[in-house]
């Protein structure tokens, strides 16, 4: 009797172990399946290829310059270096005093060149002293040039013009650049048989504002009753943009 009970108990234990092993295997399999599903669901959906029309365009704005930049100076020569230096210093002081009397501030006057060299062929020392003058009252540029020459300036290397604050011009040029970009894109959209949408990408290029410059090395001359004519003309600010517009069929 005890032998029969022992055998039945052993079979029951083996059966429980078998059931436990099967349940564990099912749990592992299910966990692996759920994990794989989680990994697959976390993968990003394939990105859709973006479609659109990309164009480049420019916009311009024009205004009259409000600032003049004048480069002038005094050149002298002498067999004596000290005599040449004294004359150059005296004449430049006269020139600078006159410019300041006409309303140019010290912060707008900058020395750009002071050179001394010896001309061996003629055996003289040559001294050249030049300054850059920023004239913020552009209407007075002609008078300042004439008075500087009268005060002793014998060399003018060039004059240029600019606009001190170009932010408003840049806004106008930027607006026109975007208008031109949309017009170009609209033409392309019509040709392609699609409807133009909103801008999805905008990139602005470099701002271009080339200065107006008179030829370098011009010697300015004035008569007592005639002022030197100076025409600032106009300046142009150009902005380029690259724009991508969405499209719909």
ChimeraX attribute file (.defattr): number of C-alpha atoms within 10 A of each C-alpha:
attribute: neighborCount
match mode: 1-to-1
recipient: residues
	/A:1	5
	/A:2	6
	/A:3	8
	/A:4	8
	/A:5	9
	/A:6	11
	/A:7	10
	/A:8	11
	/A:9	12
	/A:10	11
	/A:11	11
	/A:12	12
	/A:13	11
	/A:14	12
	/A:15	12
	/A:16	12
	/A:17	12
	/A:18	12
	/A:19	12
	/A:20	12
	/A:21	12
	/A:22	11
	/A:23	12
	/A:24	12
	/A:25	12
	/A:26	12
	/A:27	12
	/A:28	11
	/A:29	12
	/A:30	12
	/A:31	12
	/A:32	12
	/A:33	12
	/A:34	12
	/A:35	12
	/A:36	12
	/A:37	11
	/A:38	11
	/A:39	10
	/A:40	10
	/A:41	10
	/A:42	9
	/A:43	8
	/A:44	7
	/A:45	7
	/A:46	6
	/A:47	6
	/A:48	6
	/A:49	5
	/A:50	7
	/A:51	11
	/A:52	19
	/A:53	19
	/A:54	19
	/A:55	17
	/A:56	20
	/A:57	22
	/A:58	20
	/A:59	21
	/A:60	20
	/A:61	20
	/A:62	15
	/A:63	14
	/A:64	13
	/A:65	20
	/A:66	18
	/A:67	20
	/A:68	23
	/A:69	20
	/A:70	21
	/A:71	21
	/A:72	26
	/A:73	27
	/A:74	22
	/A:75	21
	/A:76	19
	/A:77	21
	/A:78	17
	/A:79	14
	/A:80	12
	/A:81	16
	/A:82	11
	/A:83	14
	/A:84	21
	/A:85	18
	/A:86	12
	/A:87	17
	/A:88	22
	/A:89	15
	/A:90	12
	/A:91	20
	/A:92	22
	/A:93	14
	/A:94	16
	/A:95	22
	/A:96	21
	/A:97	14
	/A:98	19
	/A:99	22
	/A:100	14
	/A:101	11
	/A:102	15
	/A:103	13
	/A:104	20
	/A:105	14
	/A:106	12
	/A:107	8
	/A:108	14
	/A:109	19
	/A:110	13
	/A:111	13
	/A:112	13
	/A:113	11
	/A:114	13
	/A:115	10
	/A:116	16
	/A:117	12
	/A:118	15
	/A:119	12
	/A:120	8
	/A:121	6
	/A:122	9
	/A:123	12
	/A:124	17
	/A:125	20
	/A:126	20
	/A:127	21
	/A:128	18
	/A:129	21
	/A:130	21
	/A:131	20
	/A:132	19
	/A:133	25
	/A:134	22
	/A:135	22
	/A:136	20
	/A:137	12
	/A:138	19
	/A:139	15
	/A:140	15
	/A:141	25
	/A:142	16
	/A:143	16
	/A:144	23
	/A:145	24
	/A:146	20
	/A:147	18
	/A:148	22
	/A:149	22
	/A:150	17
	/A:151	18
	/A:152	20
	/A:153	24
	/A:154	17
	/A:155	20
	/A:156	21
	/A:157	17
	/A:158	18
	/A:159	22
	/A:160	17
	/A:161	25
	/A:162	24
	/A:163	20
	/A:164	11
	/A:165	10
	/A:166	13
	/A:167	11
	/A:168	10
	/A:169	19
	/A:170	22
	/A:171	16
	/A:172	17
	/A:173	23
	/A:174	24
	/A:175	17
	/A:176	20
	/A:177	24
	/A:178	23
	/A:179	15
	/A:180	18
	/A:181	23
	/A:182	23
	/A:183	14
	/A:184	16
	/A:185	25
	/A:186	18
	/A:187	12
	/A:188	17
	/A:189	21
	/A:190	11
	/A:191	9
	/A:192	11
	/A:193	12
	/A:194	15
	/A:195	14
	/A:196	20
	/A:197	17
	/A:198	11
	/A:199	16
	/A:200	12
	/A:201	11
	/A:202	15
	/A:203	10
	/A:204	16
	/A:205	14
	/A:206	9
	/A:207	13
	/A:208	13
	/A:209	18
	/A:210	12
	/A:211	15
	/A:212	17
	/A:213	13
	/A:214	14
	/A:215	10
	/A:216	11
	/A:217	11
	/A:218	12
	/A:219	13
	/A:220	16
	/A:221	15
	/A:222	14
	/A:223	9
	/A:224	7
	/A:225	5
	/A:226	9
	/A:227	14
	/A:228	15
	/A:229	11
	/A:230	15
	/A:231	11
	/A:232	21
	/A:233	10
	/A:234	15
	/A:235	18
	/A:236	20
	/A:237	23
	/A:238	22
	/A:239	25
	/A:240	22
	/A:241	19
	/A:242	17
	/A:243	23
	/A:244	21
	/A:245	21
	/A:246	20
	/A:247	18
	/A:248	11
	/A:249	8
